[in-house]
Amino acid sequence: MTYEDAIRLFDYDPDKGELRWAVTSGSVKAGTLCRGNTKGYLRIRRNGKHYLAHRIIWLMQTGEWPDQIDHINHIRDENRWENLRSVSHRENHKNRTLRAGNKTGISGVQWLPLMQKWHVDIAIPGKRKYLGIFEDFFE
């Protein structure tokens, strides 16, 4: 899909984050909200190919396809312009939502019940770096 195609096919409201069809195509009427969903992301099908809505929005707003798009607030279908940013794979990976099992609210910090201490490590490109075991959470 080109920039010209995107501008012709869709209307985007940057404040609401809504992407709508600008033209009638098959059974979809102009003005219809784009709603396809895959893993929480809005997905659009055009000419047998699938596109993620946030990538089309980036194309429409900047004229360029992004490498990767980060939803700043971690909500995958929240496509307000202020919530989207173009990032590298590494940057996108850093802004991941914490794992469901994370009880501390901080990435890389884990409670070790047998030792009654906090274990801390961080990710440095390609590997984990051990920072230590601490008695006090705030250490």
Salt bridges, closest charged atoms under 4 A:
ASP5 OD1 - ARG8 NH2 3.60
GLU18 OE1 - ARG20 NH2 3.22
ASP70 OD2 - ARG85 NE 2.78
GLU78 OE1 - ARG80 NE 2.97
GLU82 OE2 - ARG80 NH1 2.18
ASP121 OD1 - ARG128 NH2 2.59
GLU135 OE2 - LYS117 NZ 3.81
